[in-house]
Structure formats: structure tokens, C-alpha cells
């Protein structure tokens, strides 16, 4: 039953907002609207073409998804609201791909958005059992508890265990953060674009050694969106095939009993990340050696180190050697987080997985010209949520070419920027009222549902 042949599913359009500090100044309705309009423009479709919608968020009341999607149109389609911790966005992507590849829909729109609170993540419901409480109890029993933020302790302990077992040092974690901050300088959507020296990373305030402040992702407000379509949908629009990116393999995995084997590395979902990676790569018929570009879940530098190992990008126990050898950045074996990663780009929970998807789509199209990982034919995507869920996705170009063969792909579409009017991979700009009118539903739009969202979004542009 679980091994049924899947029909091809493609990412046809992507869009995102800038990720910003959570100051309560921009509402989720505006964020979701901006990202969704950009994705529709990128895909060159109207909302009437969408069969299903998936809304991804962790902080918000039920049916926030409908509130966002109704701004595009009220076409009576199914709309799902997804909350799967930090892997929420990629879970929505997984659901969209499942619907398309099993013939349930030809076009699914996924929008992830988050309006967060400043500071470290907190538990809101104090009158019921915390879903990650068993992991917290295991951490307490094996490593103890401090006053540091809980997530920093959890991932920091995994880093400590990697140091104890394999010889990694605190400097290796700092180097990961230095590289991610350096990468973010070329990403116009990043919350932080400052570049730091290794000593600045190491000397920033300690959060939970070996982690310092500049090795921890910030909380963020932001949104991202992706349009997933079938082969039939794409074949009806052959002029868009050059921009379509195939989801060649994908797996959403949850924890196994190894979660509680008393290992700090296991406790942050190493097992489910490894399982998801192996399954997705097997479906895509690739090996880790084929991967030249990867977006992975670097909520903390320690998790990037451990995840390099879990994804098979290095031999087991040698992730720190990969870092020391310069093999996670340009000129090395695999460029990890060319977007700047969660550490520097930001981490609005519901949007993160879809922003990772957008970056890799732009990479494989050859559009991320100021940070292009040349020669990439496949891209690897990892998104993790404690509690737990790990989603790993493998992407390939629909036409089978590498991204440097397709570089200049903007020319392949005539004016190069399609309906959006500019290369969104390297410019974080807005859109016009005419462009919004072009993609909002023609048959079932409601100005009452839109309220003043469009005016607020335009004012920010």
C-alpha cells in the first residue's frame, strides 16, 4: 500500500517575504498574502487554477489558513491547516505532493506564515501535557537541566555528545555559524545580513556552551509559498517547463524508539532525519555524493553538524572534518544553506520549510545568480521539528539539465521575469495592483475578505 507508484509532482512557483524581527508590526494576513501572490505570479497562474490549499503555521487560531487564502479567492476548495512544529512548512509541501502524485489534485498551493513573539520559544498551554515533555525528562535524566532556553539545551547537548564521541570542538560549531552568516549577505530575504569573523562568533554571549548567540537562529515574522502541480498541468503549459522543479524523492518521518536510547544526538531526531534522507534519496535514485547544494535545518550550529552526519553528506562521525575542510561552502564538496540558513535568514516556523524550498528552486533554475552553486543537478532539503517530524525532499530540474547549463534561464522566458517583472531570487521587491488583479480569482473574489490587506502590503513596498 505504501509503495504505490507516484505520478510526477513539480514545484512550478515560489514566493516569500523578507524575514523580519517579530515586533508585531505586520500581521499574518499580510505576510501570507504577499508570499502567495508572489508564488502565483511566479507560476503564471490564476488562483482559479488551484484545486487545494494548505496553510502552515504554529502560532494562531484555527482556520487562519482560510483567512489568508480567502484573500486570493473564495472558490470553495479544500483548505487544510497544518501545525507540525518547526517542520510545518515542509509538512504542507509533503501533503501537496501526495495529493498531486496520487491524482487527487492537479494544482495545490501551500502558504506558510508566522507572526511570532520576541525571545526564545515558549509553551503556551500550561494546563496540559507538553508533547515534548518525555524528551525533556530524558534530557533531565541524562544531562541535567539549566536555566538556558530549552531548545538550546537540547541541541547544545547533542553538540557536546558529538564532541565527546568524535573529537569536534567548539570552534567547529562557530565556523558553521560564520559560514551561514557569510552566505546570508547575498540573500535579500534574510533577517540578518551581517558578516562576522570567527572570533566574533566565538565571543558573542554564551547561550549554552558550546553555543553562543550568533550560533542560534532568531525568532522571526515571515511567509513563504509554493505551487505544486501535476505532469498534466505542466504539459498544458509547456512554456513553463524550464522553470518547473521535480520533487524527485520525499519522505516525512517520525521518531522510532531510538529517540529514548539516552543519547543526546538521538534526542534531537537524528534517527528520523537519517531515515527520511535514506528514503527520499532512494526514491530519487541518488546518493549523497550527487548532492552539490543543500538547505538543512540549522536552528543551532550544533544541529547542522549532527545533520550533516544524519543526511549522509559525510562519513559517520566526521562532520567536523567536513566543516574544517571547507566542504560546506563555495569551493567545497556541498554548499550547505546558501540562503544563510535559519541562523541568519531567520526562522518563522510555518514558513521555514517553504523558504528552504524557494531557495533550492531558485538554485536549480539558475536564477540565484549572486549565490549560485554551479553544476547542481539535484538539491537536498531537510526540515526538522521536535516532537517529532523530519521531512527530506530531493529536487531535480524537470528538463534534466544542471543549473549552470540553465543559467540565464530568465532569457528562456522572454523578458526573463515572467508575470512578476524581476528576478525574485536576487531582489526582494513587491508587486503592483495590476499584478494582484491578474492572479486573484476571477470567478469568486471577495473584497470583504481582502479588507485592507493589499493596501498595507503595498505601503511596505
Secondary structure by P-SEA (a helix, b strand, c coil): cccccccccccccccccccccccccccaaaaaaaaaaaaaaaaccccccccbbbbbbcccccaaaaaaaaaacccccbbbbbbcccaaaaaaaaaaaaaaaaccccbbbbbbbbbccccccccccccccccaaaaaaaaaaccccccccaaaaaaaaaaaaaaacccccaaaaaaaaaaaaaaacccccccccccccaaaaaaccccccccccccbbbbbbbbbbbbbbcaaaaaacccccccbbbccbbbbbbbccccccccccccccaaaaaaaaaaaaaaaccccccccccccccccaaaaaaaaaaacccccccaaaaaaacccccccccccccccccccccccccaaaaaaaaaaaaaaaccccccccccccbbbbbbbbccbbbbbbbbbbcccccccccccccccccccccccccccccccccccaaaaaacccccccccccccaaaaaaaaac
